Amino acid sequence: MSFSASTRQVGDITILDVSGRFTLIEGEAVHELLRDLFRDGRKRVLLNLRNVTYLDSSGIGQLVRAVFTARKNDADLRAVDLNARAQEILRLTNLHSVFSDFQDEQAALRSFQS
């Protein structure tokens, strides 16, 4: 599956749907797209990783970088459907405390309301 990224809106939350491999190169593309969204004033962004088929350590590094970029822009970035391997890496490196990940989209969307 080739890489793709597209956005959709649910109220004031922008959902970024990512598909395919997520490594350094794809992570750079996602980071640029997120930066553009933050510049456009989007303050609540949900990164949907349900259709990511492969995520390596470089991709995880890009996810963490995206969280810090969101914080610099006073935005809230969360993720949904990280695969089990990525969740384990985040736990092992203690990055799970930096990156909010949810099991399903509805739970993630509700989390923005609290």
C-alpha positions in Angstrom: 0.0 0.0 0.0 1.4 3.4 -1.0 1.5 6.3 1.5 -1.4 8.8 1.6 -2.6 11.5 3.9 -5.9 13.3 3.8 -7.9 15.6 6.2 -11.5 15.8 7.2 -13.4 17.9 9.8 -15.6 16.8 12.7 -16.7 20.0 14.3 -13.6 22.0 15.2 -11.4 18.9 15.1 -9.3 18.2 12.1 -8.7 14.5 11.5 -5.6 13.6 9.5 -6.0 10.1 8.0 -2.7 8.4 7.2 -2.3 5.2 5.2 0.6 3.0 4.2 4.1 3.0 5.5 5.2 5.6 8.0 8.9 6.0 8.1 11.2 9.0 8.1 10.2 10.2 4.6 6.4 9.8 5.2 6.8 11.3 8.7 8.4 14.4 7.2 5.4 14.8 4.8 3.0 14.4 7.7 5.0 16.9 9.8 4.8 19.5 7.0 1.0 18.9 6.6 0.5 19.3 10.4 2.6 22.5 10.4 0.4 23.9 7.7 -2.7 23.0 9.6 -1.4 24.7 12.8 -0.5 27.8 10.8 -4.0 27.9 9.4 -5.3 28.0 13.0 -6.3 24.4 13.4 -5.8 23.8 17.2 -7.3 20.4 17.6 -5.9 17.7 15.4 -6.4 13.9 15.5 -3.9 11.7 13.7 -5.7 8.6 12.5 -3.1 5.8 12.1 -5.6 3.0 11.6 -4.4 2.2 8.0 -0.7 2.5 8.7 0.8 -0.8 7.6 4.4 -0.2 8.9 5.8 2.1 11.5 9.5 2.1 12.3 11.5 4.0 14.9 12.0 6.9 12.5 8.3 7.2 12.1 7.8 7.2 15.9 10.4 9.9 16.1 8.4 12.0 13.6 5.3 11.5 15.7 7.0 12.8 18.8 8.4 15.7 16.8 4.9 16.5 15.7 3.7 16.6 19.3 6.3 19.2 20.1 5.5 21.2 17.0 1.8 21.2 18.1 2.8 22.4 21.5 4.8 25.3 20.0 1.7 26.3 18.1 -0.6 26.0 21.1 -2.4 23.1 19.4 -3.5 19.8 20.7 -2.4 16.7 18.7 -3.7 13.3 19.6 -3.5 9.9 17.8 -5.8 7.0 17.3 -5.1 3.4 16.4 -1.4 3.1 16.9 -0.4 -0.5 16.3 0.7 -2.7 19.2 4.4 -2.5 18.3 4.3 1.3 18.3 2.4 1.4 21.6 5.0 -0.9 23.1 7.9 1.3 21.9 6.3 4.4 23.3 5.9 2.6 26.7 9.4 1.3 26.7 10.9 4.8 25.9 8.5 6.5 28.3 7.1 8.5 25.4 3.6 7.4 26.1 3.5 10.3 28.6 4.1 12.7 25.8 1.8 11.3 23.1 -1.9 10.8 23.7 -3.1 7.7 21.9 -6.7 6.3 21.9 -8.0 2.9 20.8 -10.9 4.3 18.7 -11.9 7.5 17.0 -14.9 8.2 19.1 -13.0 8.0 22.3 -10.3 10.3 20.8 -12.9 12.8 19.7 -14.6 12.8 23.1 -11.2 13.4 24.8 -11.0 16.8 23.2 -14.1 17.8 25.1 -12.6 17.3 28.5 
